[in-house]
Amino acid sequence: MKYCILERIPERTKYNSGSKARNDINAILTESGVRPLNAVFRRTYPEHCPLPVKIRKHFEYADVWRKTLGKLKRGDEVFIQYPVSHGTFFLAGLLKQAGRRGVKCTAVVHDLEILRKFLNMTRNPVMRKIRFFMSGRELRAYAGMTAHNEVMKNYMTEQLHIPADRISNLQIFDYLTADSVVKPAEAVFSDPPRIIIAGNLSREKAGYVYCLPETPLFVLYGAGYDGPAADNIDYQGTFLPDELPAHLDGMFGLVWDGPSCDTCTGIPGNYMRYNNPHKVSLYLASGIPVIIWDKAAMASFIREHECGILISSLNEAGASVEKLDRTAYTKLKKNAEQTGRLLRRGYYTRKALHLNHGQLSDTASD
């Protein structure tokens, strides 16, 4: 029997899009016949808390994981979204115990925190090494897992020493939304071109938003924007993740990160070399072609499926879009719509996890 663990956690900020990917995975799994298995935690401790509280947290969380995994029997497979929301130093050992009982534990990887978070801890290299070791130990305890793409898979095999045959390539995150969000090419082809930027728009997360080139016109969606009014900026406000696709209005969706417009830099920029940004899926599921950094791991997917444009600097965005005539743009948009149709039906998740098609895939095919 196949199961997926659902961690019960306190309600998060309603505009936090981070839960969209996890909710979609849960929906795809359950629609494919995977049974939900609740892991019920009494409380969620803050990340920064006194040492005695941290120790208590690890024991409390471990007790819940032990009871939850203990319900599984030989021959069962359980899908766990990684990183777990209620992590404990004891989880790797509990996963190994389950494996010895004949239970296959498979991690659906959302973030590889070793790259995204821990490498930023330059002031405490000892703690960085400890967390690197612990994260690698936990991942190696899974019998199977998904990597975002081949670049991440290679990192996991070379740096974390995880056998390649345990890792499947997701390729891209699915994004569940209604078919009706897709607008026809003639409705979005515009002069001047409108380039969408969606996500966290704070200076800390998306510093590049505050040094955008004068052309083309950038349409912003998301929380945290505090820039001045400008002729090249059209700020549309904040929407819930499930509502956002219906509000997107532009020719392309931009996928960029870091403080610079010249290239993607810093921890966020480096992470783009390895991960699948969820906003790529947002744009394509909405039938919108993508503009992405040419050194991003997702650049190869965009190139292969001919559903966007690759640039090395944001200063190239205007010229790259403006040279497209209606015919060239319509071709890119058609390809984006074809890929988006699969994303809206959970195709890539099911393929990577070898799941039945279920109700979400009624019109998707290989």
LINFENNOR-V447113 format. One record per residue. N is the residue number from 1. PHI is phi in degrees with one decimal (NA if undefined). OMEGA is omega as a letter, one per 40 degrees, with the letter a starting at -180 (none if undefined). Layout:
BEGIN
n:N phi:PHI omega:OMEGA
n:N phi:PHI omega:OMEGA
END
This chain:
BEGIN
n:1 phi:NA omega:i
n:2 phi:-102.5 omega:a
n:3 phi:-131.3 omega:i
n:4 phi:-129.7 omega:a
n:5 phi:-83.1 omega:i
n:6 phi:-109.7 omega:i
n:7 phi:-84.3 omega:i
n:8 phi:-85.8 omega:a
n:9 phi:-128.0 omega:i
n:10 phi:-59.9 omega:i
n:11 phi:-61.3 omega:i
n:12 phi:-94.0 omega:i
n:13 phi:-55.1 omega:a
n:14 phi:-65.2 omega:i
n:15 phi:-95.2 omega:i
n:16 phi:-80.1 omega:a
n:17 phi:-76.8 omega:a
n:18 phi:-62.2 omega:a
n:19 phi:-84.1 omega:a
n:20 phi:-60.1 omega:a
n:21 phi:-62.5 omega:i
n:22 phi:-67.4 omega:i
n:23 phi:-62.6 omega:i
n:24 phi:-65.9 omega:i
n:25 phi:-60.2 omega:i
n:26 phi:-58.7 omega:a
n:27 phi:-65.4 omega:a
n:28 phi:-64.5 omega:i
n:29 phi:-63.1 omega:a
n:30 phi:-68.4 omega:i
n:31 phi:-68.7 omega:i
n:32 phi:-93.9 omega:i
n:33 phi:94.8 omega:i
n:34 phi:-81.1 omega:a
n:35 phi:-86.0 omega:i
n:36 phi:-72.7 omega:i
n:37 phi:-130.6 omega:a
n:38 phi:-77.9 omega:i
n:39 phi:-111.5 omega:a
n:40 phi:-99.8 omega:i
n:41 phi:-104.3 omega:a
n:42 phi:-69.0 omega:a
n:43 phi:-156.3 omega:i
n:44 phi:-116.7 omega:a
n:45 phi:-83.0 omega:i
n:46 phi:-66.9 omega:a
n:47 phi:-61.8 omega:a
n:48 phi:-102.6 omega:i
n:49 phi:-144.8 omega:a
n:50 phi:-57.4 omega:a
n:51 phi:-54.6 omega:i
n:52 phi:-60.1 omega:i
n:53 phi:-69.6 omega:i
n:54 phi:-61.0 omega:i
n:55 phi:-62.9 omega:i
n:56 phi:-61.4 omega:i
n:57 phi:-57.9 omega:a
n:58 phi:-62.4 omega:i
n:59 phi:-71.3 omega:i
n:60 phi:-64.6 omega:i
n:61 phi:-63.2 omega:a
n:62 phi:-60.3 omega:a
n:63 phi:-62.9 omega:i
n:64 phi:-67.2 omega:a
n:65 phi:-62.9 omega:i
n:66 phi:-61.8 omega:a
n:67 phi:-67.6 omega:a
n:68 phi:-68.4 omega:i
n:69 phi:-66.0 omega:i
n:70 phi:-67.0 omega:i
n:71 phi:-78.3 omega:a
n:72 phi:-87.0 omega:a
n:73 phi:-118.3 omega:i
n:74 phi:-55.0 omega:a
n:75 phi:93.0 omega:i
n:76 phi:-75.9 omega:i
n:77 phi:-123.6 omega:a
n:78 phi:-124.5 omega:i
n:79 phi:-98.4 omega:a
n:80 phi:-125.7 omega:a
n:81 phi:-79.5 omega:a
n:82 phi:-110.9 omega:e
n:83 phi:-74.5 omega:i
n:84 phi:-68.6 omega:i
n:85 phi:-74.2 omega:a
n:86 phi:-120.2 omega:a
n:87 phi:-82.5 omega:i
n:88 phi:-146.4 omega:i
n:89 phi:-59.9 omega:a
n:90 phi:-88.3 omega:a
n:91 phi:-64.3 omega:a
n:92 phi:-57.6 omega:i
n:93 phi:-63.7 omega:i
n:94 phi:-67.8 omega:i
n:95 phi:-65.6 omega:i
n:96 phi:-65.2 omega:i
n:97 phi:-60.7 omega:i
n:98 phi:-61.9 omega:i
n:99 phi:-61.4 omega:i
n:100 phi:-67.8 omega:i
n:101 phi:-85.7 omega:i
n:102 phi:91.3 omega:i
n:103 phi:-97.7 omega:i
n:104 phi:-92.4 omega:i
n:105 phi:-103.1 omega:a
n:106 phi:-118.2 omega:a
n:107 phi:-94.7 omega:i
n:108 phi:-96.9 omega:a
n:109 phi:-84.0 omega:i
n:110 phi:-95.1 omega:a
n:111 phi:-134.1 omega:i
n:112 phi:-100.0 omega:a
n:113 phi:-63.8 omega:i
n:114 phi:-56.0 omega:i
n:115 phi:-88.6 omega:a
n:116 phi:-73.9 omega:a
n:117 phi:-121.4 omega:a
n:118 phi:-68.7 omega:a
n:119 phi:-69.2 omega:i
n:120 phi:-85.5 omega:a
n:121 phi:-89.5 omega:a
n:122 phi:-69.4 omega:a
n:123 phi:-78.5 omega:a
n:124 phi:-137.1 omega:a
n:125 phi:-62.5 omega:i
n:126 phi:-65.2 omega:i
n:127 phi:-63.9 omega:i
n:128 phi:-61.2 omega:i
n:129 phi:-65.7 omega:i
n:130 phi:-63.6 omega:a
n:131 phi:-68.3 omega:i
n:132 phi:-59.8 omega:i
n:133 phi:-63.3 omega:a
n:134 phi:-65.3 omega:i
n:135 phi:-65.7 omega:i
n:136 phi:-63.0 omega:i
n:137 phi:-62.3 omega:i
n:138 phi:-66.5 omega:a
n:139 phi:-63.7 omega:a
n:140 phi:-68.0 omega:i
n:141 phi:-78.3 omega:i
n:142 phi:-79.4 omega:i
n:143 phi:-77.7 omega:i
n:144 phi:-154.9 omega:a
n:145 phi:-164.4 omega:i
n:146 phi:-103.3 omega:i
n:147 phi:-105.8 omega:a
n:148 phi:-60.8 omega:a
n:149 phi:-161.6 omega:a
n:150 phi:-67.8 omega:i
n:151 phi:-64.2 omega:i
n:152 phi:-65.7 omega:i
n:153 phi:-60.2 omega:i
n:154 phi:-62.3 omega:i
n:155 phi:-62.7 omega:a
n:156 phi:-66.5 omega:i
n:157 phi:-77.1 omega:a
n:158 phi:-81.5 omega:a
n:159 phi:-95.3 omega:a
n:160 phi:-102.6 omega:i
n:161 phi:59.8 omega:i
n:162 phi:-95.5 omega:i
n:163 phi:-55.1 omega:a
n:164 phi:-61.7 omega:a
n:165 phi:-73.9 omega:i
n:166 phi:-88.2 omega:a
n:167 phi:-110.9 omega:i
n:168 phi:-105.7 omega:a
n:169 phi:-94.7 omega:i
n:170 phi:-67.7 omega:a
n:171 phi:81.9 omega:a
n:172 phi:-162.2 omega:i
n:173 phi:-75.3 omega:i
n:174 phi:-73.1 omega:a
n:175 phi:-145.1 omega:a
n:176 phi:-82.0 omega:i
n:177 phi:-160.4 omega:a
n:178 phi:-78.8 omega:i
n:179 phi:-60.8 omega:a
n:180 phi:-68.0 omega:a
n:181 phi:-73.5 omega:a
n:182 phi:-76.7 omega:i
n:183 phi:-99.0 omega:i
n:184 phi:-67.6 omega:a
n:185 phi:-57.5 omega:a
n:186 phi:-67.3 omega:a
n:187 phi:-83.4 omega:a
n:188 phi:-115.5 omega:i
n:189 phi:-67.4 omega:a
n:190 phi:-143.5 omega:i
n:191 phi:-134.2 omega:e
n:192 phi:-75.1 omega:i
n:193 phi:-63.4 omega:i
n:194 phi:-109.4 omega:a
n:195 phi:-109.3 omega:a
n:196 phi:-84.5 omega:i
n:197 phi:-124.7 omega:a
n:198 phi:-121.4 omega:i
n:199 phi:138.2 omega:i
n:200 phi:-71.7 omega:a
n:201 phi:-105.6 omega:i
n:202 phi:-68.2 omega:a
n:203 phi:-62.2 omega:a
n:204 phi:-66.9 omega:a
n:205 phi:-89.3 omega:a
n:206 phi:-130.9 omega:a
n:207 phi:-59.3 omega:a
n:208 phi:-60.7 omega:a
n:209 phi:-61.7 omega:a
n:210 phi:-96.2 omega:i
n:211 phi:-140.9 omega:a
n:212 phi:-65.0 omega:i
n:213 phi:-63.6 omega:a
n:214 phi:-67.4 omega:i
n:215 phi:-133.1 omega:e
n:216 phi:-80.5 omega:i
n:217 phi:-88.4 omega:a
n:218 phi:-103.4 omega:a
n:219 phi:-106.9 omega:a
n:220 phi:-103.3 omega:i
n:221 phi:-132.9 omega:i
n:222 phi:144.2 omega:a
n:223 phi:-90.8 omega:i
n:224 phi:94.4 omega:a
n:225 phi:-77.9 omega:i
n:226 phi:-133.4 omega:i
n:227 phi:-78.9 omega:i
n:228 phi:-76.2 omega:i
n:229 phi:-65.4 omega:a
n:230 phi:-151.1 omega:a
n:231 phi:-66.0 omega:a
n:232 phi:-97.8 omega:a
n:233 phi:-123.4 omega:i
n:234 phi:-125.7 omega:a
n:235 phi:-87.2 omega:a
n:236 phi:-100.1 omega:i
n:237 phi:95.6 omega:a
n:238 phi:-117.3 omega:i
n:239 phi:-134.5 omega:i
n:240 phi:-62.4 omega:a
n:241 phi:-54.2 omega:a
n:242 phi:-74.4 omega:a
n:243 phi:-94.0 omega:a
n:244 phi:-58.0 omega:a
n:245 phi:-53.3 omega:a
n:246 phi:-68.8 omega:a
n:247 phi:-97.9 omega:a
n:248 phi:-65.4 omega:a
n:249 phi:-139.8 omega:i
n:250 phi:-178.7 omega:a
n:251 phi:-80.6 omega:a
n:252 phi:-136.6 omega:i
n:253 phi:-112.6 omega:a
n:254 phi:-89.7 omega:i
n:255 phi:-120.6 omega:a
n:256 phi:-147.3 omega:i
n:257 phi:-159.2 omega:i
n:258 phi:104.9 omega:a
n:259 phi:-87.6 omega:a
n:260 phi:-114.8 omega:i
n:261 phi:-91.2 omega:a
n:262 phi:-73.0 omega:i
n:263 phi:-163.3 omega:i
n:264 phi:-84.1 omega:a
n:265 phi:-128.6 omega:i
n:266 phi:71.7 omega:i
n:267 phi:-59.1 omega:i
n:268 phi:-62.0 omega:i
n:269 phi:-65.4 omega:i
n:270 phi:-62.1 omega:a
n:271 phi:-64.3 omega:i
n:272 phi:-64.4 omega:i
n:273 phi:-71.2 omega:a
n:274 phi:-123.1 omega:a
n:275 phi:-103.6 omega:i
n:276 phi:-105.8 omega:i
n:277 phi:-58.8 omega:a
n:278 phi:-65.8 omega:a
n:279 phi:-70.6 omega:i
n:280 phi:-59.1 omega:i
n:281 phi:-65.9 omega:i
n:282 phi:-56.3 omega:a
n:283 phi:-65.2 omega:a
n:284 phi:-66.6 omega:i
n:285 phi:-63.3 omega:i
n:286 phi:-89.2 omega:i
n:287 phi:75.8 omega:a
n:288 phi:-109.4 omega:i
n:289 phi:-61.0 omega:a
n:290 phi:-113.9 omega:i
n:291 phi:-110.2 omega:a
n:292 phi:-139.8 omega:i
n:293 phi:-58.0 omega:a
n:294 phi:-70.8 omega:i
n:295 phi:-101.5 omega:i
n:296 phi:-70.4 omega:i
n:297 phi:-60.5 omega:a
n:298 phi:-75.1 omega:a
n:299 phi:-59.7 omega:a
n:300 phi:-66.3 omega:i
n:301 phi:-65.5 omega:a
n:302 phi:-63.4 omega:i
n:303 phi:-65.8 omega:a
n:304 phi:-62.9 omega:a
n:305 phi:-92.5 omega:i
n:306 phi:50.1 omega:a
n:307 phi:-121.1 omega:i
n:308 phi:177.0 omega:a
n:309 phi:-126.4 omega:i
n:310 phi:-103.5 omega:i
n:311 phi:-134.5 omega:i
n:312 phi:-96.5 omega:a
n:313 phi:-143.4 omega:i
n:314 phi:-65.1 omega:i
n:315 phi:-68.7 omega:i
n:316 phi:-89.7 omega:a
n:317 phi:-60.7 omega:a
n:318 phi:-59.4 omega:a
n:319 phi:-64.9 omega:a
n:320 phi:-64.8 omega:a
n:321 phi:-82.8 omega:a
n:322 phi:-67.2 omega:a
n:323 phi:-80.0 omega:i
n:324 phi:-79.7 omega:i
n:325 phi:-86.5 omega:a
n:326 phi:-61.4 omega:a
n:327 phi:-66.1 omega:a
n:328 phi:-64.5 omega:i
n:329 phi:-66.5 omega:a
n:330 phi:-60.2 omega:i
n:331 phi:-65.5 omega:i
n:332 phi:-61.1 omega:a
n:333 phi:-67.2 omega:i
n:334 phi:-60.8 omega:i
n:335 phi:-65.5 omega:i
n:336 phi:-62.6 omega:a
n:337 phi:-66.1 omega:i
n:338 phi:-64.1 omega:i
n:339 phi:-66.9 omega:a
n:340 phi:-59.9 omega:i
n:341 phi:-60.9 omega:i
n:342 phi:-69.0 omega:a
n:343 phi:-63.4 omega:a
n:344 phi:-69.8 omega:a
n:345 phi:-112.1 omega:i
n:346 phi:72.2 omega:a
n:347 phi:-61.2 omega:a
n:348 phi:-72.6 omega:i
n:349 phi:-65.0 omega:a
n:350 phi:-63.6 omega:a
n:351 phi:-65.4 omega:a
n:352 phi:-67.1 omega:a
n:353 phi:-99.3 omega:i
n:354 phi:57.0 omega:a
n:355 phi:-102.0 omega:i
n:356 phi:-65.6 omega:a
n:357 phi:-64.4 omega:i
n:358 phi:69.0 omega:a
n:359 phi:-71.5 omega:a
n:360 phi:-73.9 omega:a
n:361 phi:-113.0 omega:a
n:362 phi:-59.8 omega:a
n:363 phi:-124.4 omega:i
n:364 phi:-90.3 omega:a
n:365 phi:-151.8 omega:i
n:366 phi:-73.4 omega:none
END
